[in-house]
Amino acid sequence: MSNKVYKFGGLKLGQKIALGIGASALVAGLGFGGFYVISHQATESETIVSADTEVVDSQTSSAATSSTELKNGSNKIASGGTYTFTGAITGKISVDTTEKVTIILNGVTTTGNDGAAIKCQEGSNVEIQLIGVNKITSAVDSDGINSEGDLTIAGEGSLVVKADDDGIHADGKLTIKNGDVAITAAEGLEATYVVIDGGTLKITATDDGINAANKSDKYSVKVEINGGDITIDMGQGDTDAIDSNGDLYINGGTLTITAQSPFDYDGTAKYTGGKMIVNGTETTEITNQFANGGGGQQPGRTNQQPGQTGRGMMR
């Protein structure tokens, strides 16, 4: 176990911090306009961080100087563990480690003023757990959440993302386990390997709703839908609701698409279960966009039958 020191800034007089763990805590407080320092012997899963704090390992027990001060409003996570953010956050949350990190968003509102609102470094492994209502807005021409590694969204809360580029992006594997996620962006979800296992997902996009593209050699390129309630509304033009530069598998869930081009894939497509409603018509067929932007086929015009595979046209 390592000794962690946490600094909680911006507390009003008389406000209390409760650290719900079994270990005893040393709490030192300063009065008006001051701060609180909490120190204890903690496992990584017990780490708690306020919305304006960076956590670092420390060999001292209570000195405030042992916490690294924030610069330019960034909220940096430098080691593995579980970190909880609440309330309004200025600047971006950044993950600067390849150790496993769990970020708990509990009623967070954030406006990224320098790129993505949440940024995770190359090779990172991050899970974001949702509690309550959370709202993320990125900087201009940026993703809402950007990971250069693997990213998982989970929890029973909600997340609203507004971004000029991708709503949620991962270079590696992007997994949506559950939660209520609403995205308004150029592209809703993008990763090398996109997996949706559950939750409620609403995407409004002007480029691709869900896009699988080769960003990492760690995974093959594909979109896999196993569950959840997914609604995709696409803007007019050369847009695809689901665009895979590799394979596309639909195994369950409810998928409701409004788009000129519902599906576009370059590899293999296979439907094994779930409910699909495309432009108001229920179907069991995964259609494919013609090459050179020829537009999406409508239900009933496809190159494969339910449960069989088909080779998509290369773009």
C-alpha positions in Angstrom: 0.0 0.0 0.0 1.2 3.5 -0.7 0.3 6.6 1.3 -1.8 9.0 -0.7 -2.4 12.7 0.0 -5.5 14.4 -1.4 -6.2 18.1 -1.5 -9.8 19.3 -1.8 -9.9 22.9 -3.0 -12.8 25.4 -3.0 -14.6 24.3 0.2 -16.9 26.7 2.0 -16.7 27.2 5.7 -18.3 24.4 7.6 -18.5 22.1 4.6 -17.5 18.5 5.6 -15.8 15.8 3.7 -16.7 12.2 4.5 -14.3 9.5 3.4 -16.3 6.2 3.5 -13.6 3.7 4.1 -12.6 1.4 6.8 -9.2 2.9 7.5 -8.8 5.7 9.9 -8.2 9.2 8.4 -6.2 12.1 9.5 -8.2 15.3 8.7 -6.5 18.7 8.9 -8.5 21.8 8.1 -7.8 25.4 7.7 -10.5 28.0 8.3 -11.7 30.8 6.0 -10.7 30.3 2.4 -8.6 27.3 3.3 -8.3 23.7 2.3 -8.6 20.2 3.7 -6.0 17.5 3.5 -7.0 13.9 4.0 -4.4 11.2 4.4 -4.7 7.5 5.0 -3.3 4.1 4.1 -5.5 3.2 1.1 -5.8 0.7 -1.6 -6.1 1.9 -5.1 -9.8 1.3 -5.2 -10.4 3.7 -2.3 -8.9 6.7 -4.0 -11.2 9.7 -4.0 -10.4 12.9 -5.8 -12.2 16.2 -6.1 -12.9 17.9 -9.4 -9.8 20.1 -9.2 -7.1 17.8 -7.9 -4.1 15.9 -9.1 -3.1 12.8 -7.1 0.5 11.7 -6.7 2.2 9.2 -4.5 3.7 10.6 -1.4 6.0 9.4 1.4 4.7 12.0 3.8 1.5 11.8 5.7 -0.2 15.1 5.8 1.8 18.0 4.3 -0.1 20.0 1.7 3.0 20.6 -0.3 3.1 16.9 -1.1 0.2 17.3 -3.6 1.1 18.5 -7.0 -0.6 21.8 -7.8 -2.8 22.0 -10.9 -1.8 24.1 -13.8 -4.1 25.6 -16.5 -7.2 24.0 -15.0 -6.2 20.5 -15.9 -7.2 17.5 -13.7 -4.4 14.9 -14.1 -4.6 11.3 -13.1 -1.0 10.0 -12.8 -1.4 6.5 -11.5 -3.9 3.6 -11.5 -6.9 3.6 -9.2 -10.5 4.8 -8.9 -11.2 8.5 -9.1 -14.5 10.3 -8.4 -15.4 13.7 -9.9 -18.4 15.8 -9.0 -19.8 19.2 -9.9 -18.5 21.7 -12.4 -15.1 21.0 -13.8 -13.0 23.6 -15.6 -10.6 22.3 -18.2 -10.1 18.6 -19.1 -9.6 15.4 -17.2 -6.4 13.7 -18.4 -5.2 10.2 -17.8 -1.4 10.1 -18.0 -0.8 6.4 -17.1 -1.2 3.0 -18.7 -2.3 1.5 -15.4 -6.0 0.5 -15.0 -8.0 3.6 -14.2 -11.7 3.9 -13.2 -13.3 7.4 -13.4 -16.6 7.9 -11.6 -18.6 10.8 -13.0 -21.1 11.8 -10.4 -23.2 14.8 -11.5 -20.4 16.3 -13.5 -20.6 19.3 -15.9 -17.5 20.0 -17.8 -16.5 22.3 -20.7 -13.2 21.4 -22.2 -11.2 24.5 -23.1 -8.2 22.6 -24.5 -9.2 19.7 -26.7 -11.3 16.8 -25.5 -13.1 17.1 -22.1 -11.6 13.8 -21.1 -8.2 12.8 -22.6 -6.5 9.4 -22.1 -2.9 8.7 -23.2 -1.7 6.0 -25.6 -2.0 2.5 -24.2 -4.4 3.6 -21.5 -7.1 1.3 -20.0 -9.9 3.4 -18.6 -13.5 2.7 -17.5 -15.9 5.6 -17.0 -18.7 4.8 -14.6 -21.8 7.0 -14.6 -23.8 8.2 -11.5 -26.5 10.8 -11.8 -26.7 13.3 -14.7 -23.4 14.2 -16.4 -22.8 16.7 -19.2 -19.6 17.0 -21.3 -18.9 19.6 -23.9 -15.6 19.6 -25.8 -13.6 22.5 -27.2 -14.1 23.5 -30.8 -13.0 20.9 -33.4 -12.4 18.3 -30.7 -13.7 15.0 -29.4 -15.9 14.9 -26.3 -14.0 12.0 -24.8 -10.7 10.8 -26.5 -8.7 7.7 -25.6 -5.6 6.6 -27.4 -6.1 3.2 -25.7 -9.1 1.2 -24.6 -12.2 2.8 -23.1 -15.4 1.4 -21.4 -18.6 3.3 -20.5 -20.7 1.8 -17.7 -22.9 2.6 -14.8 -26.6 3.4 -14.2 -26.4 7.2 -14.6 -26.6 9.3 -17.7 -24.1 11.1 -20.0 -24.8 13.9 -22.5 -21.9 14.6 -24.9 -21.7 17.5 -27.3 -18.7 17.7 -29.6 -17.6 19.1 -33.0 -15.7 15.9 -33.9 -16.2 12.5 -32.3 -18.5 12.2 -29.3 -16.6 9.3 -27.8 -13.4 8.1 -29.4 -11.0 5.2 -28.6 -8.0 4.2 -30.8 -8.4 0.6 -29.5 -11.6 -1.0 -28.1 -14.6 1.1 -27.2 -17.2 -0.8 -25.0 -20.6 0.5 -24.0 -21.8 -1.7 -21.1 -24.8 0.2 -19.9 -25.9 3.7 -18.9 -28.0 6.3 -20.6 -25.8 8.0 -23.2 -26.9 10.8 -25.6 -24.4 12.2 -28.2 -24.6 15.1 -30.6 -21.5 15.2 -32.8 -20.0 14.8 -36.2 -19.4 11.1 -35.4 -21.1 9.5 -32.4 -18.7 6.6 -31.6 -15.4 5.8 -33.2 -12.8 3.1 -32.5 -11.0 0.2 -34.1 -13.4 -2.2 -32.3 -16.8 -0.9 -31.1 -18.8 -3.1 -28.8 -22.3 -2.3 -27.5 -23.5 -4.7 -24.8 -26.3 -2.7 -23.2 -27.7 0.6 -22.0 -29.6 3.3 -23.9 -27.7 5.1 -26.6 -29.0 8.0 -28.7 -26.8 9.4 -31.4 -27.4 12.5 -33.6 -24.6 12.8 -36.1 -23.6 14.6 -39.3 -20.9 12.1 -40.5 -21.1 8.6 -39.1 -23.2 7.5 -36.2 -20.9 4.6 -35.3 -17.6 4.2 -37.1 -15.1 1.4 -36.9 -11.7 2.4 -38.5 -8.2 1.1 -38.2 -6.6 3.1 -35.4 -4.8 0.3 -33.6 -3.1 -3.0 -34.6 -4.3 -4.5 -31.3 -7.8 -5.3 -32.7 -9.4 -6.2 -36.0 -11.8 -3.6 -37.3 -15.4 -4.3 -36.5 -18.7 -3.2 -34.9 -20.4 -5.7 -32.6 -23.9 -5.0 -31.2 -25.0 -7.5 -28.5 -27.7 -5.5 -26.7 -29.0 -2.2 -25.6 -31.5 0.3 -27.0 -29.8 2.2 -29.8 -31.2 5.1 -31.7 -29.2 6.8 -34.5 -30.5 9.9 -36.4 -28.3 10.9 -39.3 -28.0 14.2 -41.1 -28.5 14.4 -44.9 -25.7 13.8 -47.4 -23.1 11.1 -47.6 -23.5 9.8 -44.1 -23.7 6.3 -42.6 -25.5 5.3 -39.4 -23.1 2.4 -38.9 -19.9 2.4 -40.9 -17.4 -0.4 -40.5 -14.1 -0.5 -42.4 -14.1 -4.1 -41.4 -16.9 -6.4 -40.1 -20.4 -5.8 -38.7 -22.2 -8.1 -36.3 -25.7 -7.5 -34.9 -26.5 -10.1 -32.2 -29.1 -8.5 -30.0 -30.7 -5.3 -28.7 -33.0 -2.8 -30.4 -31.5 -0.7 -33.2 -33.6 2.2 -34.6 -32.0 4.0 -37.6 -33.1 7.1 -39.5 -30.6 7.6 -42.3 -30.1 7.7 -46.1 -27.4 5.0 -45.6 -28.2 2.8 -42.7 -25.1 0.5 -43.0 -21.8 0.6 -44.8 -19.2 -2.2 -44.3 -16.1 -3.4 -46.1 -15.8 -6.9 -44.6 -18.4 -9.4 -43.4 -21.9 -8.6 -42.1 -24.0 -11.0 -40.0 -27.3 -10.7 -38.2 -28.2 -13.3 -35.6 -30.7 -11.5 -33.3 -32.2 -8.4 -32.0 -34.7 -5.9 -33.4 -33.8 -3.6 -36.3 -36.0 -0.7 -37.5 -34.6 1.2 -40.5 -36.4 4.3 -41.7 -39.6 3.2 -40.0 -39.5 -0.4 -41.3 -38.6 -3.4 -39.2 -36.1 -5.7 -41.0 -33.7 -8.5 -40.4 -31.4 -7.6 -43.2 -28.2 -5.6 -43.0 -28.1 -3.6 -46.2 -24.9 -2.1 -47.6 -24.1 1.2 -49.2 -23.0 1.1 -52.8 -19.4 2.1 -53.6 -18.6 5.7 -54.5 -21.4 7.2 -52.4 -24.2 5.6 -54.3 -26.6 5.7 -51.3 -27.9 3.1 -48.9 -30.0 0.2 -50.0 -33.5 -0.1 -48.4 -34.6 -3.1 -46.5 -35.2 -6.1 -48.7 -32.2 -5.3 -51.0 -29.2 -6.9 -49.5 -26.4 -9.3 -50.3 -27.0 -11.7 -47.4 -29.8 -13.5 -45.6 -30.3 -13.5 -41.8 -27.7 -15.7 -40.1 -25.5 -15.7 -43.2 -22.4 -13.7 -44.0 -21.8 -11.4 -46.9 -18.9 -9.6 -48.4 -19.3 -5.9 -48.5 -18.2 -3.8 -51.4 -14.8 -2.2 -50.9 -14.6 1.6 -50.9 
